[in-house]
Amino acid sequence: MTERRFDGRVAVITGAGRGLGRAYALLLASKGAKIVVNDPGASVAGGDADTGPAAEVVREILAAGGEAVANLDSVATPEGGAAIIQTAIDTYGRIDILIQNAGNVRYGGLASVSHEDFRAVVDVHFLGAFNVVRPAFELMCKAGYGRIVLTSSIGGLYGGKNTVNYAMSKAGMIGLNNVAAIEGAEHNVKCNAIVPGALTRMADGLDTSFYPPMGPELVAPVVGWLAHESCTVTGEMLASIAGRVSRMYVEETEGVFRPEWNIDDVAGEIDAIRDQSHVWSLHPAEHAHIEHIKRSCEIAKAGTQG
């Protein structure tokens, strides 16, 4: 089998100074990619900038014979996001791959989280994704090629206690992923999301004693494939945790049609509405929006005519 490489490709990886981002950077660089290692060196909660992490990853890549440059801008502002992408253009003249990985953590329950802690996480995870995807996507579409890998989370799909800021942000990646995949299709720009599970500093303070080996190196090959030119999917989410790789996606039940509804009707039909015997699995990048409306209207017309 021919080795999948990234020779000639330029990859921007946010949050690449430590943990998962570092693993992604080292893997792609070892396969020939030129890397923009973005990381302001912030603490887990944000702030306390440190130039060390990004510079160290660059040194590792250079020592191994690769090419890399550090960028210390924050994804949390539009100006920072644009500067990160511009570093790739100024240094290497192009951008082929964007891996959005930067993150921070500030815990707080829905009834108690401060607005400051809420915004600190949303600005990095949610708005930060848009701040780098927006300028990168435009350039990729003009070039007729691009691979974008977003970072979602099981916390975004399934939720969790004391993480409303994080959960809302990671759920937002689903919408961004779908739109980028749909709008990028005609330009050979593919966008997918990774839902990673790995023990990094983001897990500091949590009880992880019962976990099996869950290093970032188990996730990196999945991201590598999503970032590669041979990637065959777009608008999808792949989970990678402890060596298990799976696809995560949205389904809906076939539901129940009635020409008219009242509150009591909904109560009486709720079991049938929730029945999963017949489900629709509609792919976002393959006309799911239109297909949902079409199928729903067909059922309504058939029910009315019947």
KETORFI-910449 format. One line per 5 residues: number of its first residue (from 1); for each residue x, y, z of N, C-alpha, C. Coordinates in nm, 3 decimals. Layout:
BEGIN
NUM = X:Y:Z:X:Y:Z:X:Y:Z | ...
***
This chain:
BEGIN
1 = 0.084:-0.119:0.000:0.000:0.000:0.000:0.088:0.125:0.000 | 0.054:0.221:-0.085:0.129:0.346:-0.092:0.106:0.429:0.033 | 0.212:0.481:0.090:0.202:0.564:0.209:0.134:0.697:0.175 | 0.035:0.733:0.254:-0.031:0.862:0.235:0.056:0.972:0.294 | 0.095:1.064:0.208:0.183:1.171:0.250:0.120:1.308:0.222
6 = 0.189:1.412:0.267:0.139:1.547:0.252:0.244:1.638:0.188 | 0.328:1.581:0.106:0.434:1.659:0.042:0.373:1.776:-0.037 | 0.427:1.895:-0.013:0.379:2.014:-0.083:0.258:2.079:-0.019 | 0.196:2.014:0.078:0.078:2.069:0.144:0.117:2.156:0.263 | 0.035:2.256:0.288:0.055:2.347:0.401:-0.062:2.333:0.496
11 = -0.031:2.305:0.622:-0.135:2.282:0.722:-0.124:2.383:0.835 | -0.236:2.443:0.869:-0.246:2.529:0.986:-0.315:2.449:1.096 | -0.253:2.439:1.212:-0.310:2.363:1.323:-0.316:2.456:1.444 | -0.436:2.483:1.491:-0.449:2.570:1.608:-0.439:2.488:1.736 | -0.386:2.551:1.839:-0.366:2.478:1.964:-0.267:2.365:1.949
16 = -0.164:2.386:1.869:-0.072:2.278:1.831:0.050:2.268:1.921 | 0.055:2.344:2.028:0.172:2.341:2.114:0.175:2.227:2.213 | 0.058:2.169:2.239:0.051:2.061:2.338:-0.057:1.960:2.294 | -0.059:1.848:2.363:-0.169:1.752:2.353:-0.202:1.706:2.213 | -0.331:1.709:2.180:-0.377:1.660:2.051:-0.318:1.738:1.935
21 = -0.318:1.871:1.947:-0.266:1.953:1.838:-0.120:1.924:1.809 | -0.042:1.903:1.912:0.099:1.869:1.894:0.112:1.736:1.819 | 0.030:1.637:1.857:0.034:1.507:1.790:-0.002:1.520:1.642 | -0.102:1.603:1.613:-0.140:1.625:1.473:-0.025:1.689:1.396 | 0.037:1.791:1.456:0.145:1.862:1.389:0.264:1.771:1.360
26 = 0.303:1.692:1.459:0.418:1.604:1.440:0.389:1.496:1.335 | 0.267:1.444:1.334:0.233:1.340:1.236:0.234:1.395:1.095 | 0.164:1.506:1.072:0.158:1.561:0.937:0.295:1.607:0.889 | 0.373:1.664:0.981:0.508:1.707:0.943:0.594:1.588:0.904 | 0.578:1.477:0.974:0.657:1.357:0.943:0.621:1.299:0.807
31 = 0.503:1.340:0.756:0.457:1.293:0.625:0.476:1.400:0.518 | 0.554:1.503:0.548:0.591:1.599:0.446:0.519:1.731:0.446 | 0.419:1.751:0.532:0.345:1.877:0.534:0.428:1.988:0.597 | 0.406:2.109:0.549:0.463:2.229:0.610:0.360:2.280:0.711 | 0.403:2.304:0.834:0.309:2.327:0.943:0.318:2.468:0.999
36 = 0.203:2.531:1.016:0.192:2.652:1.097:0.144:2.606:1.234 | 0.234:2.614:1.331:0.205:2.569:1.466:0.149:2.688:1.544 | 0.016:2.694:1.552:-0.046:2.805:1.625:-0.070:2.766:1.770 | -0.020:2.848:1.861:-0.048:2.828:2.003:0.008:2.947:2.081 | -0.080:3.026:2.142:-0.030:3.137:2.224:0.025:3.092:2.358
41 = 0.016:2.963:2.387:0.072:2.910:2.511:-0.009:2.941:2.633 | -0.140:2.957:2.616:-0.226:2.993:2.728:-0.243:2.877:2.824 | -0.283:2.909:2.947:-0.315:2.806:3.045:-0.445:2.738:3.005 | -0.481:2.632:3.074:-0.603:2.559:3.041:-0.725:2.651:3.048 | -0.725:2.744:3.142:-0.838:2.836:3.157:-0.830:2.954:3.063
46 = -0.718:2.970:2.993:-0.697:3.085:2.906:-0.610:3.188:2.975 | -0.547:3.275:2.896:-0.457:3.375:2.953:-0.319:3.318:2.978 | -0.234:3.396:3.044:-0.098:3.352:3.081:-0.021:3.300:2.959 | -0.007:3.383:2.858:0.058:3.343:2.733:0.202:3.299:2.757 | 0.244:3.201:2.678:0.379:3.145:2.687:0.422:3.104:2.547
51 = 0.530:3.160:2.499:0.577:3.130:2.364:0.641:2.993:2.352 | 0.668:2.930:2.466:0.743:2.805:2.468:0.683:2.689:2.392 | 0.556:2.655:2.416:0.499:2.535:2.353:0.506:2.535:2.201 | 0.465:2.644:2.136:0.470:2.649:1.989:0.613:2.639:1.940 | 0.703:2.711:2.005:0.843:2.709:1.963:0.904:2.570:1.978
56 = 0.866:2.499:2.084:0.921:2.365:2.106:0.875:2.267:1.998 | 0.748:2.275:1.958:0.698:2.187:1.852:0.768:2.218:1.721 | 0.788:2.345:1.693:0.862:2.383:1.572:1.003:2.325:1.576 | 1.068:2.333:1.691:1.203:2.277:1.703:1.202:2.127:1.678 | 1.102:2.058:1.730:1.094:1.913:1.708:1.079:1.881:1.561
61 = 0.995:1.957:1.493:0.971:1.931:1.350:1.097:1.961:1.269 | 1.162:2.071:1.298:1.284:2.107:1.226:1.395:2.005:1.251 | 1.406:1.959:1.375:1.509:1.861:1.410:1.489:1.730:1.335 | 1.364:1.700:1.302:1.333:1.576:1.230:1.341:1.594:1.079 | 1.380:1.714:1.036:1.395:1.739:0.892:1.273:1.799:0.827
66 = 1.172:1.839:0.904:1.050:1.896:0.848:1.054:2.047:0.841 | 0.941:2.105:0.802:0.929:2.251:0.791:0.814:2.297:0.877 | 0.836:2.403:0.955:0.732:2.455:1.043:0.765:2.596:1.085 | 0.660:2.671:1.120:0.675:2.806:1.171:0.575:2.823:1.284 | 0.612:2.898:1.384:0.524:2.921:1.499:0.437:3.045:1.476
71 = 0.316:3.040:1.530:0.227:3.156:1.532:0.164:3.164:1.670 | 0.165:3.283:1.729:0.120:3.299:1.867:-0.012:3.374:1.880 | -0.081:3.399:1.768:-0.207:3.473:1.773:-0.317:3.389:1.837 | -0.416:3.457:1.893:-0.530:3.390:1.954:-0.644:3.376:1.854 | -0.709:3.260:1.856:-0.825:3.239:1.770:-0.947:3.316:1.818
76 = -0.941:3.373:1.938:-1.058:3.430:2.002:-1.107:3.561:1.940 | -1.029:3.619:1.849:-1.072:3.742:1.783:-1.064:3.722:1.631 | -1.146:3.796:1.556:-1.136:3.787:1.410:-0.998:3.825:1.359 | -0.939:3.925:1.423:-0.805:3.969:1.381:-0.702:3.859:1.406 | -0.713:3.792:1.520:-0.621:3.682:1.550:-0.638:3.567:1.453
81 = -0.762:3.532:1.425:-0.788:3.424:1.330:-0.732:3.453:1.193 | -0.753:3.576:1.146:-0.701:3.614:1.015:-0.549:3.612:1.013 | -0.487:3.654:1.123:-0.341:3.656:1.130:-0.283:3.516:1.127 | -0.353:3.421:1.188:-0.307:3.282:1.187:-0.303:3.229:1.044 | -0.409:3.251:0.972:-0.415:3.203:0.833:-0.316:3.279:0.746
86 = -0.300:3.408:0.771:-0.206:3.489:0.692:-0.063:3.442:0.710 | -0.032:3.386:0.827:0.103:3.333:0.850:0.136:3.224:0.749 | 0.036:3.140:0.717:0.058:3.035:0.617:0.084:3.097:0.480 | 0.009:3.200:0.446:0.025:3.264:0.315:0.160:3.336:0.308 | 0.193:3.410:0.413:0.319:3.485:0.412:0.441:3.393:0.412
91 = 0.430:3.279:0.479:0.546:3.190:0.493:0.557:3.091:0.377 | 0.444:3.033:0.340:0.448:2.924:0.242:0.368:2.952:0.114 | 0.294:3.064:0.112:0.224:3.102:-0.010:0.092:3.034:-0.033 | 0.044:2.954:0.063:-0.081:2.881:0.042:-0.130:2.821:0.172 | -0.253:2.772:0.171:-0.306:2.692:0.281:-0.391:2.581:0.220
96 = -0.360:2.459:0.256:-0.432:2.343:0.205:-0.516:2.276:0.313 | -0.470:2.285:0.436:-0.532:2.212:0.547:-0.548:2.305:0.666 | -0.664:2.300:0.728:-0.686:2.369:0.855:-0.740:2.269:0.956 | -0.670:2.253:1.065:-0.718:2.169:1.175:-0.746:2.261:1.293 | -0.873:2.279:1.323:-0.916:2.368:1.430:-0.920:2.287:1.559
101 = -0.827:2.318:1.649:-0.810:2.235:1.768:-0.798:2.316:1.897 | -0.776:2.446:1.887:-0.753:2.529:2.006:-0.870:2.519:2.103 | -0.837:2.515:2.233:-0.943:2.505:2.332:-0.899:2.549:2.470 | -0.998:2.573:2.555:-0.972:2.605:2.695:-1.086:2.547:2.778 | -1.074:2.552:2.909:-1.174:2.493:2.998:-1.202:2.588:3.114
106 = -1.328:2.615:3.138:-1.372:2.684:3.260:-1.504:2.620:3.300 | -1.503:2.547:3.408:-1.621:2.474:3.451:-1.721:2.565:3.520 | -1.848:2.530:3.505:-1.954:2.605:3.572:-2.089:2.549:3.535 | -2.177:2.535:3.634:-2.311:2.485:3.610:-2.398:2.587:3.540 | -2.506:2.542:3.480:-2.596:2.630:3.405:-2.651:2.743:3.491
111 = -2.678:2.713:3.618:-2.737:2.814:3.707:-2.631:2.900:3.776 | -2.504:2.866:3.759:-2.402:2.937:3.836:-2.285:2.991:3.756 | -2.266:2.947:3.632:-2.151:2.991:3.555:-2.156:3.142:3.535 | -2.042:3.207:3.549:-2.038:3.352:3.529:-2.037:3.382:3.380 | -2.082:3.502:3.345:-2.080:3.542:3.204:-1.937:3.549:3.153
116 = -1.844:3.587:3.240:-1.703:3.593:3.200:-1.651:3.455:3.163 | -1.679:3.355:3.246:-1.633:3.219:3.218:-1.705:3.160:3.097 | -1.830:3.194:3.081:-1.904:3.146:2.964:-1.842:3.200:2.836 | -1.821:3.330:2.831:-1.768:3.392:2.710:-1.624:3.350:2.683 | -1.546:3.328:2.788:-1.406:3.289:2.768:-1.395:3.160:2.690
121 = -1.485:3.066:2.716:-1.482:2.938:2.645:-1.548:2.949:2.508 | -1.661:3.018:2.501:-1.730:3.035:2.373:-1.641:3.111:2.273 | -1.568:3.211:2.321:-1.483:3.289:2.232:-1.374:3.204:2.167 | -1.323:3.105:2.240:-1.216:3.021:2.186:-1.272:2.905:2.104 | -1.363:2.830:2.163:-1.412:2.708:2.096:-1.510:2.737:1.982
126 = -1.605:2.825:2.007:-1.712:2.849:1.910:-1.674:2.959:1.811 | -1.659:3.082:1.861:-1.621:3.191:1.773:-1.481:3.170:1.716 | -1.394:3.107:1.795:-1.259:3.081:1.747:-1.257:2.993:1.624 | -1.347:2.897:1.618:-1.355:2.812:1.499:-1.393:2.894:1.377 | -1.494:2.978:1.391:-1.535:3.063:1.279:-1.423:3.159:1.240
131 = -1.353:3.211:1.339:-1.250:3.312:1.311:-1.135:3.259:1.226 | -1.109:3.129:1.231:-1.005:3.073:1.144:-1.063:3.007:1.020 | -1.180:2.948:1.033:-1.241:2.882:0.917:-1.279:2.985:0.810 | -1.335:3.097:0.854:-1.381:3.198:0.758:-1.272:3.241:0.660 | -1.156:3.288:0.705:-1.053:3.329:0.608:-0.991:3.211:0.534
136 = -0.976:3.097:0.600:-0.918:2.980:0.533:-1.010:2.928:0.424 | -1.139:2.923:0.453:-1.238:2.869:0.359:-1.239:2.950:0.230 | -1.235:3.081:0.243:-1.236:3.167:0.123:-1.117:3.137:0.034 | -0.999:3.125:0.095:-0.878:3.098:0.018:-0.882:2.960:-0.046 | -0.932:2.862:0.029:-0.941:2.726:-0.023:-1.036:2.719:-0.143
141 = -1.149:2.785:-0.132:-1.246:2.783:-0.244:-1.185:2.847:-0.368 | -1.113:2.955:-0.351:-1.048:3.021:-0.466:-0.942:2.931:-0.528 | -0.874:2.853:-0.444:-0.768:2.765:-0.493:-0.823:2.635:-0.550 | -0.947:2.602:-0.520:-1.007:2.478:-0.569:-0.964:2.355:-0.493 | -0.917:2.374:-0.371:-0.877:2.260:-0.288:-0.869:2.302:-0.142
146 = -0.913:2.212:-0.056:-0.896:2.236:0.087:-0.949:2.121:0.171 | -0.889:2.105:0.287:-0.936:2.006:0.385:-0.944:2.077:0.521 | -1.063:2.074:0.581:-1.084:2.135:0.712:-1.126:2.027:0.809 | -1.064:2.026:0.925:-1.101:1.933:1.031:-1.138:2.016:1.155 | -1.263:2.010:1.194:-1.312:2.079:1.312:-1.305:1.986:1.432
151 = -1.306:2.042:1.550:-1.304:1.960:1.672:-1.434:1.976:1.748 | -1.511:1.870:1.752:-1.632:1.868:1.835:-1.601:1.785:1.959 | -1.702:1.734:2.025:-1.679:1.661:2.150:-1.803:1.581:2.185 | -1.783:1.472:2.260:-1.899:1.401:2.312:-1.977:1.492:2.406 | -1.909:1.589:2.465:-1.978:1.688:2.547:-2.070:1.776:2.466
156 = -2.038:1.796:2.339:-2.123:1.875:2.251:-2.242:1.796:2.202 | -2.224:1.667:2.181:-2.333:1.585:2.131:-2.420:1.529:2.243 | -2.358:1.496:2.356:-2.432:1.432:2.463:-2.444:1.517:2.590 | -2.370:1.626:2.596:-2.376:1.713:2.713:-2.299:1.659:2.831 | -2.307:1.732:2.942:-2.239:1.693:3.065:-2.258:1.801:3.170
161 = -2.237:1.766:3.294:-2.255:1.862:3.402:-2.142:1.965:3.404 | -2.180:2.086:3.441:-2.084:2.194:3.464:-2.002:2.233:3.343 | -2.058:2.211:3.223:-1.984:2.241:3.100:-2.073:2.309:2.995 | -2.165:2.391:3.037:-2.261:2.448:2.941:-2.189:2.529:2.834 | -2.085:2.603:2.870:-2.012:2.683:2.772:-1.943:2.595:2.668
166 = -1.882:2.488:2.718:-1.812:2.394:2.630:-1.910:2.314:2.544 | -2.017:2.266:2.606:-2.115:2.185:2.533:-2.181:2.264:2.421 | -2.221:2.388:2.450:-2.283:2.471:2.346:-2.185:2.497:2.232 | -2.061:2.523:2.266:-1.960:2.552:2.163:-1.935:2.431:2.074 | -1.920:2.316:2.136:-1.890:2.196:2.058:-2.009:2.148:1.977
171 = -2.131:2.172:2.027:-2.250:2.142:1.947:-2.255:2.232:1.824 | -2.205:2.354:1.839:-2.203:2.446:1.726:-2.116:2.400:1.611 | -2.020:2.314:1.638:-1.933:2.262:1.532:-2.012:2.178:1.432 | -2.123:2.120:1.477:-2.205:2.041:1.385:-2.258:2.128:1.274 | -2.312:2.245:1.310:-2.364:2.336:1.208:-2.257:2.390:1.117
176 = -2.143:2.429:1.175:-2.033:2.481:1.094:-1.981:2.374:1.000 | -1.970:2.253:1.048:-1.923:2.142:0.967:-2.016:2.118:0.847 | -2.146:2.118:0.873:-2.243:2.094:0.766:-2.237:2.203:0.659 | -2.236:2.328:0.704:-2.236:2.439:0.608:-2.107:2.440:0.525 | -1.993:2.421:0.591:-1.866:2.421:0.517:-1.862:2.307:0.417
181 = -1.915:2.191:0.455:-1.917:2.077:0.362:-2.007:2.104:0.242 | -2.124:2.162:0.269:-2.219:2.191:0.161:-2.164:2.298:0.067 | -2.117:2.409:0.123:-2.071:2.519:0.040:-1.935:2.489:-0.024 | -1.859:2.399:0.036:-1.727:2.369:-0.019:-1.726:2.262:-0.126 | -1.838:2.190:-0.139:-1.841:2.073:-0.228:-1.802:2.107:-0.371
186 = -1.853:2.217:-0.423:-1.825:2.251:-0.563:-1.683:2.303:-0.584 | -1.611:2.326:-0.474:-1.475:2.379:-0.483:-1.369:2.277:-0.438 | -1.409:2.151:-0.421:-1.317:2.047:-0.373:-1.262:2.081:-0.235 | -1.345:2.144:-0.153:-1.310:2.172:-0.014:-1.396:2.083:0.074 | -1.332:1.994:0.147:-1.404:1.902:0.233:-1.386:1.942:0.379
191 = -1.494:1.927:0.454:-1.489:1.962:0.596:-1.550:1.848:0.677 | -1.480:1.804:0.777:-1.528:1.700:0.867:-1.491:1.737:1.010 | -1.548:1.667:1.104:-1.520:1.694:1.246:-1.463:1.570:1.313 | -1.368:1.593:1.400:-1.316:1.488:1.486:-1.380:1.504:1.623 | -1.419:1.392:1.682:-1.473:1.392:1.819:-1.373:1.310:1.900
196 = -1.270:1.375:1.955:-1.158:1.302:2.014:-1.177:1.271:2.162 | -1.121:1.160:2.202:-1.112:1.127:2.344:-0.967:1.093:2.374 | -0.900:1.178:2.451:-0.759:1.155:2.481:-0.726:1.222:2.614 | -0.629:1.167:2.683:-0.587:1.224:2.811:-0.482:1.331:2.785 | -0.523:1.455:2.800:-0.435:1.570:2.786:-0.454:1.659:2.909
201 = -0.392:1.774:2.910:-0.406:1.863:3.026:-0.549:1.913:3.044 | -0.632:1.901:2.939:-0.773:1.939:2.951:-0.845:1.850:3.051 | -0.789:1.733:3.082:-0.850:1.641:3.178:-0.796:1.659:3.319 | -0.712:1.760:3.339:-0.656:1.782:3.472:-0.767:1.803:3.575 | -0.755:1.733:3.687:-0.855:1.745:3.792:-0.967:1.643:3.785
206 = -0.974:1.569:3.675:-1.077:1.466:3.659:-1.021:1.330:3.700 | -1.107:1.241:3.744:-1.065:1.105:3.780:-1.056:1.021:3.652 | -0.936:0.996:3.607:-0.915:0.918:3.485:-0.846:0.785:3.514 | -0.849:0.743:3.641:-0.775:0.624:3.682:-0.825:0.496:3.617 | -0.952:0.495:3.576:-1.009:0.372:3.518:-0.999:0.369:3.366
211 = -0.941:0.471:3.305:-0.933:0.476:3.160:-0.822:0.384:3.108 | -0.841:0.326:2.991:-0.733:0.252:2.924:-0.637:0.352:2.861 | -0.531:0.306:2.796:-0.442:0.400:2.726:-0.521:0.487:2.628 | -0.507:0.618:2.642:-0.584:0.710:2.560:-0.497:0.829:2.521 | -0.382:0.800:2.463:-0.292:0.907:2.422:-0.337:0.975:2.294
216 = -0.292:1.098:2.271:-0.326:1.171:2.148:-0.283:1.098:2.022 | -0.178:1.014:2.033:-0.130:0.944:1.914:-0.232:0.846:1.857 | -0.333:0.808:1.937:-0.439:0.720:1.887:-0.540:0.796:1.802 | -0.549:0.926:1.825:-0.644:1.011:1.751:-0.581:1.065:1.623 | -0.454:1.095:1.629:-0.387:1.166:1.520:-0.404:1.102:1.382
221 = -0.395:0.968:1.367:-0.412:0.911:1.233:-0.550:0.935:1.173 | -0.653:0.943:1.258:-0.788:0.970:1.208:-0.794:1.112:1.151 | -0.738:1.206:1.226:-0.732:1.343:1.178:-0.646:1.352:1.052 | -0.538:1.274:1.050:-0.452:1.273:0.932:-0.527:1.230:0.807 | -0.611:1.129:0.820:-0.687:1.085:0.703:-0.790:1.189:0.662
226 = -0.858:1.249:0.759:-0.956:1.353:0.726:-0.890:1.472:0.658 | -0.763:1.495:0.689:-0.691:1.608:0.631:-0.624:1.575:0.498 | -0.628:1.450:0.458:-0.557:1.407:0.339:-0.640:1.426:0.212 | -0.572:1.439:0.100:-0.640:1.457:-0.028:-0.724:1.336:-0.066 | -0.691:1.218:-0.013:-0.767:1.097:-0.046:-0.891:1.078:0.040
231 = -0.917:1.170:0.132:-1.036:1.159:0.217:-1.161:1.153:0.129 | -1.246:1.055:0.155:-1.363:1.032:0.070:-1.494:1.086:0.127 | -1.491:1.144:0.247:-1.614:1.189:0.310:-1.608:1.338:0.337 | -1.724:1.398:0.352:-1.733:1.538:0.392:-1.863:1.558:0.467 | -1.862:1.650:0.562:-1.981:1.675:0.643:-2.007:1.567:0.745
236 = -1.904:1.493:0.784:-1.923:1.384:0.879:-1.844:1.408:1.007 | -1.877:1.329:1.109:-1.808:1.335:1.237:-1.753:1.197:1.269 | -1.623:1.188:1.292:-1.561:1.063:1.332:-1.514:1.075:1.476 | -1.555:0.981:1.559:-1.510:0.977:1.697:-1.388:0.886:1.707 | -1.295:0.924:1.792:-1.176:0.842:1.814:-1.142:0.848:1.962
241 = -1.156:0.733:2.029:-1.129:0.728:2.172:-1.073:0.592:2.211 | -0.958:0.591:2.273:-0.895:0.469:2.324:-0.879:0.360:2.217 | -0.853:0.402:2.093:-0.833:0.306:1.986:-0.958:0.270:1.908 | -1.073:0.316:1.952:-1.200:0.290:1.882:-1.233:0.409:1.794 | -1.261:0.381:1.667:-1.300:0.486:1.573:-1.441:0.455:1.523
246 = -1.528:0.557:1.525:-1.666:0.536:1.483:-1.718:0.661:1.415 | -1.832:0.646:1.349:-1.900:0.761:1.289:-2.014:0.803:1.380 | -2.026:0.932:1.404:-2.138:0.987:1.481:-2.224:1.070:1.386 | -2.356:1.060:1.400:-2.443:1.131:1.308:-2.581:1.151:1.369 | -2.658:1.238:1.306:-2.793:1.269:1.352:-2.893:1.181:1.279
251 = -2.989:1.129:1.353:-3.101:1.056:1.294:-3.232:1.118:1.341 | -3.338:1.090:1.267:-3.471:1.129:1.313:-3.568:1.015:1.288 | -3.668:1.003:1.374:-3.768:0.899:1.353:-3.859:0.939:1.238 | -3.926:0.839:1.182:-4.021:0.869:1.074:-4.136:0.953:1.126 | -4.170:0.934:1.252:-4.269:1.020:1.314:-4.413:0.983:1.284
256 = -4.501:1.072:1.316:-4.645:1.051:1.302:-4.707:1.169:1.229 | -4.796:1.141:1.134:-4.868:1.248:1.065:-5.012:1.255:1.112 | -5.058:1.374:1.137:-5.200:1.403:1.160:-5.230:1.534:1.090 | -5.345:1.546:1.030:-5.378:1.673:0.962:-5.395:1.789:1.058 | -5.427:1.758:1.183:-5.439:1.861:1.286:-5.388:1.804:1.418
261 = -5.335:1.893:1.501:-5.282:1.851:1.629:-5.333:1.942:1.741 | -5.348:1.882:1.859:-5.365:1.961:1.980:-5.269:1.903:2.086 | -5.263:1.967:2.200:-5.168:1.924:2.302:-5.193:1.779:2.344 | -5.318:1.742:2.359:-5.351:1.605:2.399:-5.311:1.505:2.292 | -5.321:1.544:2.165:-5.279:1.455:2.057:-5.129:1.424:2.068
266 = -5.050:1.527:2.094:-4.905:1.507:2.108:-4.877:1.412:2.224 | -4.946:1.433:2.336:-4.926:1.346:2.451:-4.963:1.201:2.419 | -5.072:1.183:2.346:-5.118:1.048:2.312:-5.030:0.979:2.210 | -4.961:1.056:2.127:-4.880:0.999:2.019:-4.730:0.997:2.051 | -4.691:1.044:2.170:-4.549:1.064:2.194:-4.466:0.937:2.181
271 = -4.520:0.823:2.219:-4.444:0.698:2.204:-4.423:0.665:2.057 | -4.525:0.687:1.976:-4.513:0.662:1.832:-4.419:0.763:1.767 | -4.424:0.887:1.813:-4.335:0.990:1.760:-4.190:0.953:1.787 | -4.165:0.896:1.905:-4.029:0.862:1.945:-3.986:0.722:1.900 | -4.075:0.647:1.836:-4.046:0.510:1.796:-3.931:0.506:1.695
276 = -3.830:0.428:1.725:-3.711:0.421:1.640:-3.710:0.301:1.546 | -3.826:0.242:1.525:-3.833:0.128:1.432:-3.797:0.169:1.291 | -3.835:0.290:1.253:-3.804:0.342:1.120:-3.741:0.480:1.138 | -3.613:0.490:1.101:-3.543:0.617:1.119:-3.490:0.667:0.986 | -3.474:0.796:0.978:-3.413:0.858:0.862:-3.270:0.898:0.899
281 = -3.174:0.858:0.819:-3.036:0.900:0.834:-3.001:0.983:0.711 | -3.013:1.113:0.723:-2.995:1.202:0.610:-2.857:1.269:0.618 | -2.780:1.258:0.512:-2.644:1.311:0.512:-2.646:1.460:0.483 | -2.585:1.543:0.570:-2.593:1.688:0.553:-2.537:1.739:0.421 | -2.431:1.677:0.373:-2.370:1.724:0.249:-2.434:1.663:0.125
286 = -2.535:1.583:0.144:-2.602:1.518:0.031:-2.751:1.550:0.034 | -2.782:1.677:0.043:-2.919:1.728:0.031:-3.011:1.687:0.146 | -2.957:1.674:0.268:-3.040:1.636:0.383:-3.147:1.739:0.412 | -3.113:1.866:0.402:-3.210:1.973:0.430:-3.330:1.961:0.338 | -3.302:1.948:0.209:-3.410:1.937:0.111:-3.484:1.805:0.127
291 = -3.409:1.697:0.154:-3.470:1.565:0.167:-3.564:1.560:0.287 | -3.527:1.624:0.396:-3.614:1.630:0.514:-3.748:1.695:0.478 | -3.742:1.808:0.411:-3.865:1.879:0.372:-3.945:1.797:0.272 | -3.876:1.738:0.174:-3.944:1.659:0.071:-4.019:1.541:0.129 | -3.951:1.463:0.213:-4.014:1.344:0.271:-4.130:1.383:0.362
296 = -4.111:1.487:0.440:-4.216:1.532:0.531:-4.340:1.576:0.454 | -4.317:1.649:0.345:-4.429:1.697:0.263:-4.500:1.581:0.193 | -4.423:1.482:0.149:-4.483:1.365:0.083:-4.574:1.289:0.179 | -4.530:1.274:0.304:-4.611:1.205:0.403:-4.737:1.285:0.431 | -4.722:1.417:0.441:-4.839:1.501:0.468:-4.940:1.496:0.353
301 = -4.890:1.500:0.230:-4.979:1.494:0.114:-5.050:1.361:0.106 | -4.974:1.252:0.131:-5.034:1.119:0.126:-5.139:1.104:0.235 | -5.112:1.157:0.354:-5.207:1.148:0.462:-5.332:1.228:0.438 | -5.315:1.344:0.377:-5.430:1.431:0.347:-5.517:1.371:0.239 | -5.453:1.318:0.136:-5.526:1.260:0.024:-5.594:1.130:0.062
306 = -5.525:1.056:0.158:-5.583:0.929:0.200:-5.704:0.948:0.286
***
